[in-house]
Amino acid sequence: MINKESIKKKIFYKSIQRGTKEMDLLLGNIVKKYINDFDNNDLVNLDKLLHFEDEDLHNWYFQNGKENIIPKSKVSSMLKDFKL
């Protein structure tokens, strides 16, 4: 059985310690806002998303290229629609 609170803590840490300030702000804020609304599947998808490089996420988010590199999911759609 997975420990949901432990996974949420790891995800939160990964979202705010990215390496670039832009991704720290973007990912950290969406995680802060929605992490308690995510089910186990959403948390798995979010964890996978956080394994992508900042440059790839930045390009995908701002549509500067490599759009197809990020798998489509509820979490990726929420991130794509999220505005600071």
Buried (B, 14 or more C-beta within 10 A) or exposed (E): EEEEEEBBEEBBEBBBEBEEEBBBBBBBBBBEEBBEEBEEEBBBBBBBBBEBBBBEBBBBBEEEEBEEEBEEBEBBEBBEEBEE
